[in-house]
Amino acid sequence: MGGASINAQYPTIRETVINLPNFDDRFIHYGYFVGINSYDFKFSYDSEYYKSERNDIEVITKAGFNVGLVGDLRINKYINIRIEPGLYYSKRDLMYPENPFFTDDSDRLREIKSTYIHLPLMVKFSAARINNFRPFLLAGVSTDFNLSSNSKNIDDNFSNVFRTNNQNLNYEIGLGFDFYLYYFKFSPSIRGIFSMQNELIPDNPNTIDPSPWTGPITKMVSRGFAINLTFE
């Protein structure tokens, strides 16, 4: 009776089950990811544009999606090199301020759809594992090949065609968490993507000089963030 009473007062403490205990010892492993993204543009304007007291171009961001593969190379216990080739689809609308040249709202609106082949090379810095949980930071560079850039199109905004460069270079930073499940590792992460190149292709020479769409812009770069759900 006494023993039963003691056991009732001090129940047995169950040990935490460690899932995939040797997963991070692999030299190379693979996975895939799915996610969402949102891209913006940052503009730099010609000095004469500001003298005219006009408003900035408004960027209306839309949610996009990402899907791709993961290749992971172990350097040591806390550092991994990763390649994450993927397909990123995004959409942005540009709303231009009032201009005497614009006769209706359709002239002020430009829809920019981007389909990127996204090729990042990332360094993953992981903290010590705590049971089935491990936080990490990401940093690296990436290049994009934009399949929807219209860079080869001879038409321009005077024909309602907004053109951007078909290749771009970015730097990326992010953070996430590894969750070690019974059969696989699940890693949600968020990252910022920042272009380092001017993506704008100016309009062709025209009787209207400069172009009301591209003339005031000296530089246009993408900024975005992505949320990826990775399965390894």
Sequence and secondary structure as in RCSB ss.txt:
>XXXX:A:sequence
MGGASINAQYPTIRETVINLPNFDDRFIHYGYFVGINSYDFKFSYDSEYYKSERNDIEVITKAGFNVGLVGDLRI
NKYINIRIEPGLYYSKRDLMYPENPFFTDDSDRLREIKSTYIHLPLMVKFSAARINNFRPFLLAGVSTDFNLSSN
SKNIDDNFSNVFRTNNQNLNYEIGLGFDFYLYYFKFSPSIRGIFSMQNELIPDNPNTIDPSPWTGPITKMVSRGF
AINLTFE
>XXXX:A:secstr
 HHHHHHHHS        SSTTGGG SEEEEEEEEEEEEEEEEEE HHHHHTT    EEEEEEEEEEEEEEEEE 
SSSEEEEE  EEEEEEEEEE    TT  SHHHHEEEEEEEEEEEEEEEEEE   BTTEEEEEEEEEEEEEETT  
TT S  GGGT   B SEEEEEEEEEEEEEE SSSEEEEEEEEEEE S  B      SSSS TTTTTEEEEEEEEE
EEEEEE 
